[in-house]
Amino acid sequence: MSSLGLYNYWVVVVLMMSGLYIVVAHGNLVKKLIGLNVFQASVFMMYISMGKVAGGTAPILDESIKVYSNPLPHVLILTGIVVGVATTAVGAALIVRIKRAYGTIEEYEIEKHEIEEEETNAAEGLTCF
């Protein structure tokens, strides 16, 4: 089989590396959330690609069918999609809350604000728990 026949695995690798790059390289929390979703989509594609059997059909017992596809990867991906949507919603809600609290969604600005707050508390003799 040629490497072109495995194009879906190449797409998985490109999406996975793109998602990882977005998460690592950007300080914007919304972009990080999008990067995580791209990474997650690549994992879904990988599992679906592994679950595909050439010439396979649904696992329905019939004497004329000799090759079956395993439905487990597809079922796991359906569960993963539901969990992914819920995780994305929680992440978006956290980003909205962070925006209200700090006035920004840029990671470095939030860190700068936290450091300034710690220095102010240390100067006043307050401790944070």
C-alpha positions in Angstrom: 0.0 0.0 0.0 1.4 3.4 -0.9 1.7 6.3 1.5 -1.0 8.0 -0.5 -3.4 5.3 0.5 -2.9 6.3 4.1 -3.8 9.9 3.6 -6.2 10.0 6.5 -3.3 9.3 8.9 -1.3 12.2 7.3 -4.3 14.4 7.9 -4.4 13.2 11.6 -0.7 14.0 12.0 -1.1 17.5 10.4 -4.2 18.3 12.5 -2.6 17.0 15.7 0.6 19.0 15.2 -1.5 22.1 14.2 -3.6 21.8 17.4 -0.6 21.3 19.6 1.2 24.3 18.0 -1.9 26.5 18.5 -2.1 25.6 22.2 1.6 26.1 22.9 2.3 29.2 20.7 -0.7 31.4 21.4 -1.4 33.3 24.6 -5.0 34.0 23.8 -7.2 31.6 25.8 -9.9 31.4 23.0 -7.2 30.4 20.5 -5.9 27.8 23.0 -9.5 26.4 23.3 -9.7 26.2 19.5 -6.3 24.4 19.4 -7.5 21.8 21.9 -10.6 21.2 19.7 -8.4 20.8 16.6 -6.2 18.3 18.5 -9.3 16.5 19.8 -10.7 16.2 16.2 -7.4 14.6 15.1 -7.7 12.0 17.8 -11.3 11.3 16.7 -10.1 10.9 13.1 -7.3 8.5 14.2 -9.7 6.2 16.1 -12.2 6.2 13.3 -9.5 5.4 10.8 -8.2 2.5 12.9 -11.8 1.2 13.2 -12.4 1.0 9.5 -12.0 -2.4 7.9 -11.7 -2.6 4.1 -14.8 -4.5 2.8 -16.2 -4.8 6.3 -19.9 -4.3 7.1 -21.9 -3.7 10.2 -21.7 -6.6 12.8 -25.0 -8.2 11.9 -24.9 -12.0 11.8 -25.5 -13.2 8.3 -24.1 -16.2 6.6 -23.3 -14.3 3.4 -21.1 -11.7 5.3 -17.6 -12.8 6.1 -15.8 -9.5 7.2 -17.2 -7.3 9.9 -16.1 -3.9 11.1 -15.6 -3.3 14.8 -18.2 -0.7 16.1 -16.4 0.0 19.3 -14.1 2.8 18.1 -17.1 4.6 16.6 -19.1 4.3 19.8 -16.1 5.6 21.8 -15.9 8.6 19.5 -19.5 9.4 19.9 -18.9 9.5 23.7 -15.8 11.5 23.1 -17.7 14.1 21.1 -20.2 14.5 23.8 -17.5 14.9 26.4 -15.6 17.3 24.1 -18.6 19.6 23.6 -19.2 19.7 27.4 -15.5 20.4 28.0 -15.5 23.2 25.4 -18.6 24.7 27.0 -16.9 24.7 30.4 -13.7 26.2 28.9 -15.7 28.9 27.2 -17.5 29.7 30.5 -14.2 29.9 32.3 -12.8 32.2 29.6 -15.8 34.5 30.0 -15.3 34.5 33.8 -11.6 35.3 33.4 -12.4 38.1 31.1 -14.8 39.6 33.7 -12.3 39.2 36.5 -9.1 40.4 34.7 -10.4 42.4 31.8 -8.3 40.3 29.3 -8.0 36.8 27.9 -4.3 37.1 27.1 -2.3 34.7 29.3 0.7 36.9 29.8 -1.4 39.9 30.9 -3.2 37.7 33.4 0.1 36.5 34.8 1.4 40.0 35.0 -1.8 41.0 36.9 -1.3 38.1 39.3 2.3 39.0 40.0 1.4 42.7 40.6 -1.3 41.6 43.0 1.0 39.3 44.9 3.6 42.0 45.2 1.0 44.5 46.5 -0.3 41.9 49.0 3.3 41.2 50.2 4.0 44.9 50.6 0.8 45.2 52.7 1.6 42.1 54.7 -1.3 40.1 53.4 -1.1 36.5 52.5 -3.0 34.6 49.9 -4.2 31.1 50.5 
